[in-house]
């Protein structure tokens, strides 16, 4: 009987979608495509508001007092003479998929690399590349800034001299990957991303620009900083410009996993346990989590093509995926 293959005590993968922070600017819809138009940095401002207590369990004596948490918070808006938000970021798509950054068991590394290479020969990473491309085309990376926008245009540049690929974000779905799936620029973007993922010791660089028509003076939503132990909301900015964290952009691009259950209602980010913190759920708690599926794959147990896509999506995500240490404690 052959030995069961277990996860090594050291197994790490580099991130293969390396995304920059996104900067946020203000301008006007009619100036899209006008190189001479001025797009202004969106500044973070302070709000000093008097607000009521609304948290559950507040003592009666305090219910009429102002809420100190909301009295000193950051905010961001379009100026009153601008109706459009411009969001810019870049992403590198890096090759060598399936090759660990670190692994202390060469036989495991060889076996996993062979399995991934077999998968690449069969699917050619087309499914994953298509879904990453779709999440650029639908503007998922805009998060709350996309909600109720009158219009959303996306431009994707591979080189400074090339004409951009263009998308109307509302023509694509946030719930699935089927709507408008034959769009010619989506097909082109898929091939570009697929080429980057299939590269050896090389990468593909994309620049993404989104234009979001919200209305004059409307609220915009940069990333919120973790502000442990402090009162008030702190928003992310770079060099005086409102911005979105690169991790948040990356999370949106890899929101491709609707394989976690049959008839999934919505996609979630590719995560080892399918964790969605805002819903308090882990959609892959056991049996179909990353670690179980990797071991099943390497031990020649039957897994589906969707399972393989999920595994490879996590290798593209990157992270530490080792098992328990085999060292004996003294």
Secondary structure, DSSP 8 states (H G I E B T S, - for coil): --------S-EEE--SEEE--EEEEEE-GGGTT-TTS--EE---EEE----B--STT--GGGTTSB-GGGSSEEE-B--TT--EEEEEEEEEEE--TT--SEES-HHHHHHHHHHHHHHHHHHTTHHHHHHHHHHHHTTGGGGGGGTT-SEEEEEEESSTTS--EEEEGGGS-SS-S-TTTT-HHHHHHHHHHHHHHH-SS-EEEEEEEEEEE--TT-B----B---TT-SS--B-EETTEEEE-HHHHHHHHTEEE--SSTT-SS-EE--TT-EEGGGTEETT-SSSSHHHHHHHHHTT----HHHHHHHHHHHHH-EE----------
